[in-house]
Amino acid sequence: MTSAPAVTSEMDHLDQLGAKAFAGFLVRKDLVRKYSRRQYPVAT
C-alpha cells in the first residue's frame, strides 16, 4: 500500500491564534472534503 504525499503548510500568526483557541477542532480542508463525502460528522 502506498501512502499519500505529506501536505505541509505554514500557518501565519492569525492561523496560529485560531489553532490555539480551537485546539482539537480544526480539520484541514482537504480532509474535510474527503471524509464529509463518507458521511463522517465533520463540521465545515
PDB file as gemmi writes it, atoms N, CA and C in Angstrom:
CRYST1    1.000    1.000    1.000  90.00  90.00  90.00 P 1                      
ATOM      1  N   MET A   1       0.845  -1.171   0.000  1.00  0.00           N  
ATOM      2  CA  MET A   1       0.000   0.000   0.000  1.00  0.00           C  
ATOM      3  C   MET A   1       0.895   1.239   0.000  1.00  0.00           C  
ATOM      4  N   THR A   2       0.576   2.204  -0.817  1.00  0.00           N  
ATOM      5  CA  THR A   2       1.347   3.443  -0.871  1.00  0.00           C  
ATOM      6  C   THR A   2       0.633   4.519  -0.089  1.00  0.00           C  
ATOM      7  N   SER A   3       1.406   5.383   0.499  1.00  0.00           N  
ATOM      8  CA  SER A   3       0.802   6.463   1.277  1.00  0.00           C  
ATOM      9  C   SER A   3       0.789   7.733   0.449  1.00  0.00           C  
ATOM     10  N   ALA A   4      -0.138   8.612   0.763  1.00  0.00           N  
ATOM     11  CA  ALA A   4      -0.245   9.890   0.070  1.00  0.00           C  
ATOM     12  C   ALA A   4       0.922  10.773   0.473  1.00  0.00           C  
ATOM     13  N   PRO A   5       1.340  11.660  -0.407  1.00  0.00           N  
ATOM     14  CA  PRO A   5       2.436  12.570  -0.050  1.00  0.00           C  
ATOM     15  C   PRO A   5       2.008  13.497   1.082  1.00  0.00           C  
ATOM     16  N   ALA A   6       2.938  13.810   1.931  1.00  0.00           N  
ATOM     17  CA  ALA A   6       2.647  14.683   3.071  1.00  0.00           C  
ATOM     18  C   ALA A   6       2.377  16.102   2.578  1.00  0.00           C  
ATOM     19  N   VAL A   7       1.324  16.698   3.115  1.00  0.00           N  
ATOM     20  CA  VAL A   7       0.986  18.075   2.771  1.00  0.00           C  
ATOM     21  C   VAL A   7       1.456  18.947   3.922  1.00  0.00           C  
ATOM     22  N   THR A   8       2.314  19.880   3.610  1.00  0.00           N  
ATOM     23  CA  THR A   8       2.806  20.765   4.650  1.00  0.00           C  
ATOM     24  C   THR A   8       2.464  22.196   4.289  1.00  0.00           C  
ATOM     25  N   SER A   9       2.135  22.959   5.284  1.00  0.00           N  
ATOM     26  CA  SER A   9       1.882  24.380   5.082  1.00  0.00           C  
ATOM     27  C   SER A   9       2.245  25.093   6.373  1.00  0.00           C  
ATOM     28  N   GLU A  10       2.615  26.318   6.221  1.00  0.00           N  
ATOM     29  CA  GLU A  10       2.967  27.108   7.387  1.00  0.00           C  
ATOM     30  C   GLU A  10       1.802  28.021   7.733  1.00  0.00           C  
ATOM     31  N   MET A  11       1.532  28.127   9.005  1.00  0.00           N  
ATOM     32  CA  MET A  11       0.441  28.984   9.449  1.00  0.00           C  
ATOM     33  C   MET A  11       0.991  30.355   9.820  1.00  0.00           C  
ATOM     34  N   ASP A  12       0.244  31.388   9.428  1.00  0.00           N  
ATOM     35  CA  ASP A  12       0.646  32.727   9.836  1.00  0.00           C  
ATOM     36  C   ASP A  12       0.189  32.959  11.274  1.00  0.00           C  
ATOM     37  N   HIS A  13       0.452  34.132  11.797  1.00  0.00           N  
ATOM     38  CA  HIS A  13       0.154  34.426  13.204  1.00  0.00           C  
ATOM     39  C   HIS A  13      -1.338  34.262  13.513  1.00  0.00           C  
ATOM     40  N   LEU A  14      -2.203  34.755  12.641  1.00  0.00           N  
ATOM     41  CA  LEU A  14      -3.643  34.654  12.867  1.00  0.00           C  
ATOM     42  C   LEU A  14      -4.101  33.195  12.872  1.00  0.00           C  
ATOM     43  N   ASP A  15      -3.583  32.394  11.945  1.00  0.00           N  
ATOM     44  CA  ASP A  15      -3.909  30.968  11.916  1.00  0.00           C  
ATOM     45  C   ASP A  15      -3.455  30.271  13.195  1.00  0.00           C  
ATOM     46  N   GLN A  16      -2.283  30.639  13.693  1.00  0.00           N  
ATOM     47  CA  GLN A  16      -1.775  30.039  14.921  1.00  0.00           C  
ATOM     48  C   GLN A  16      -2.662  30.391  16.108  1.00  0.00           C  
ATOM     49  N   LEU A  17      -3.144  31.625  16.158  1.00  0.00           N  
ATOM     50  CA  LEU A  17      -4.051  32.019  17.242  1.00  0.00           C  
ATOM     51  C   LEU A  17      -5.345  31.215  17.188  1.00  0.00           C  
ATOM     52  N   GLY A  18      -5.892  31.058  15.992  1.00  0.00           N  
ATOM     53  CA  GLY A  18      -7.115  30.278  15.833  1.00  0.00           C  
ATOM     54  C   GLY A  18      -6.914  28.818  16.199  1.00  0.00           C  
ATOM     55  N   ALA A  19      -5.793  28.247  15.777  1.00  0.00           N  
ATOM     56  CA  ALA A  19      -5.499  26.854  16.094  1.00  0.00           C  
ATOM     57  C   ALA A  19      -5.344  26.655  17.598  1.00  0.00           C  
ATOM     58  N   LYS A  20      -4.750  27.629  18.262  1.00  0.00           N  
ATOM     59  CA  LYS A  20      -4.581  27.535  19.711  1.00  0.00           C  
ATOM     60  C   LYS A  20      -5.932  27.656  20.421  1.00  0.00           C  
ATOM     61  N   ALA A  21      -6.778  28.564  19.945  1.00  0.00           N  
ATOM     62  CA  ALA A  21      -8.089  28.769  20.569  1.00  0.00           C  
ATOM     63  C   ALA A  21      -9.025  27.580  20.355  1.00  0.00           C  
ATOM     64  N   PHE A  22      -8.891  26.915  19.197  1.00  0.00           N  
ATOM     65  CA  PHE A  22      -9.778  25.803  18.873  1.00  0.00           C  
ATOM     66  C   PHE A  22      -9.003  24.497  18.740  1.00  0.00           C  
ATOM     67  N   ALA A  23      -8.094  24.267  19.645  1.00  0.00           N  
ATOM     68  CA  ALA A  23      -7.268  23.051  19.612  1.00  0.00           C  
ATOM     69  C   ALA A  23      -8.164  21.809  19.622  1.00  0.00           C  
ATOM     70  N   GLY A  24      -7.903  20.910  18.709  1.00  0.00           N  
ATOM     71  CA  GLY A  24      -8.679  19.678  18.621  1.00  0.00           C  
ATOM     72  C   GLY A  24      -9.921  19.783  17.769  1.00  0.00           C  
ATOM     73  N   PHE A  25     -10.235  20.978  17.261  1.00  0.00           N  
ATOM     74  CA  PHE A  25     -11.443  21.167  16.467  1.00  0.00           C  
ATOM     75  C   PHE A  25     -11.160  21.534  15.018  1.00  0.00           C  
ATOM     76  N   LEU A  26      -9.906  21.790  14.659  1.00  0.00           N  
ATOM     77  CA  LEU A  26      -9.578  22.195  13.308  1.00  0.00           C  
ATOM     78  C   LEU A  26      -9.259  20.973  12.453  1.00  0.00           C  
ATOM     79  N   VAL A  27      -9.790  20.986  11.239  1.00  0.00           N  
ATOM     80  CA  VAL A  27      -9.546  19.905  10.290  1.00  0.00           C  
ATOM     81  C   VAL A  27      -9.106  20.544   8.979  1.00  0.00           C  
ATOM     82  N   ARG A  28      -8.065  19.993   8.377  1.00  0.00           N  
ATOM     83  CA  ARG A  28      -7.606  20.519   7.090  1.00  0.00           C  
ATOM     84  C   ARG A  28      -8.720  20.427   6.059  1.00  0.00           C  
ATOM     85  N   LYS A  29      -8.784  21.420   5.187  1.00  0.00           N  
ATOM     86  CA  LYS A  29      -9.851  21.489   4.198  1.00  0.00           C  
ATOM     87  C   LYS A  29      -9.873  20.262   3.287  1.00  0.00           C  
ATOM     88  N   ASP A  30      -8.717  19.760   2.896  1.00  0.00           N  
ATOM     89  CA  ASP A  30      -8.706  18.586   2.026  1.00  0.00           C  
ATOM     90  C   ASP A  30      -9.264  17.356   2.745  1.00  0.00           C  
ATOM     91  N   LEU A  31      -9.037  17.257   4.048  1.00  0.00           N  
ATOM     92  CA  LEU A  31      -9.582  16.127   4.807  1.00  0.00           C  
ATOM     93  C   LEU A  31     -11.076  16.288   5.049  1.00  0.00           C  
ATOM     94  N   VAL A  32     -11.544  17.515   5.219  1.00  0.00           N  
ATOM     95  CA  VAL A  32     -12.987  17.746   5.377  1.00  0.00           C  
ATOM     96  C   VAL A  32     -13.710  17.246   4.143  1.00  0.00           C  
ATOM     97  N   ARG A  33     -13.214  17.598   2.979  1.00  0.00           N  
ATOM     98  CA  ARG A  33     -13.847  17.162   1.727  1.00  0.00           C  
ATOM     99  C   ARG A  33     -13.815  15.649   1.599  1.00  0.00           C  
ATOM    100  N   LYS A  34     -12.706  15.052   1.966  1.00  0.00           N  
ATOM    101  CA  LYS A  34     -12.562  13.595   1.840  1.00  0.00           C  
ATOM    102  C   LYS A  34     -13.530  12.853   2.758  1.00  0.00           C  
ATOM    103  N   TYR A  35     -13.602  13.248   4.010  1.00  0.00           N  
ATOM    104  CA  TYR A  35     -14.394  12.495   4.975  1.00  0.00           C  
ATOM    105  C   TYR A  35     -15.859  12.902   5.040  1.00  0.00           C  
ATOM    106  N   SER A  36     -16.188  14.128   4.642  1.00  0.00           N  
ATOM    107  CA  SER A  36     -17.602  14.514   4.678  1.00  0.00           C  
ATOM    108  C   SER A  36     -18.395  13.765   3.613  1.00  0.00           C  
ATOM    109  N   ARG A  37     -17.733  13.361   2.533  1.00  0.00           N  
ATOM    110  CA  ARG A  37     -18.411  12.572   1.498  1.00  0.00           C  
ATOM    111  C   ARG A  37     -18.719  11.166   1.978  1.00  0.00           C  
ATOM    112  N   ARG A  38     -18.038  10.720   2.989  1.00  0.00           N  
ATOM    113  CA  ARG A  38     -18.233   9.356   3.514  1.00  0.00           C  
ATOM    114  C   ARG A  38     -19.139   9.360   4.747  1.00  0.00           C  
ATOM    115  N   GLN A  39     -19.887  10.411   4.933  1.00  0.00           N  
ATOM    116  CA  GLN A  39     -20.878  10.509   5.998  1.00  0.00           C  
ATOM    117  C   GLN A  39     -20.285  10.571   7.405  1.00  0.00           C  
ATOM    118  N   TYR A  40     -19.051  11.061   7.522  1.00  0.00           N  
ATOM    119  CA  TYR A  40     -18.474  11.295   8.840  1.00  0.00           C  
ATOM    120  C   TYR A  40     -18.910  12.682   9.296  1.00  0.00           C  
ATOM    121  N   PRO A  41     -19.169  12.858  10.589  1.00  0.00           N  
ATOM    122  CA  PRO A  41     -19.624  14.161  11.083  1.00  0.00           C  
ATOM    123  C   PRO A  41     -18.475  15.170  11.211  1.00  0.00           C  
ATOM    124  N   VAL A  42     -18.131  15.813  10.105  1.00  0.00           N  
ATOM    125  CA  VAL A  42     -17.077  16.803  10.093  1.00  0.00           C  
ATOM    126  C   VAL A  42     -17.717  18.156   9.853  1.00  0.00           C  
ATOM    127  N   ALA A  43     -17.587  19.044  10.823  1.00  0.00           N  
ATOM    128  CA  ALA A  43     -18.175  20.376  10.682  1.00  0.00           C  
ATOM    129  C   ALA A  43     -17.404  21.178   9.647  1.00  0.00           C  
ATOM    130  N   THR A  44     -18.131  22.013   8.913  1.00  0.00           N  
ATOM    131  CA  THR A  44     -17.486  22.874   7.921  1.00  0.00           C  
ATOM    132  C   THR A  44     -17.751  24.322   8.244  1.00  0.00           C  
TER     133      THR A  44                                                      
END                                                                             
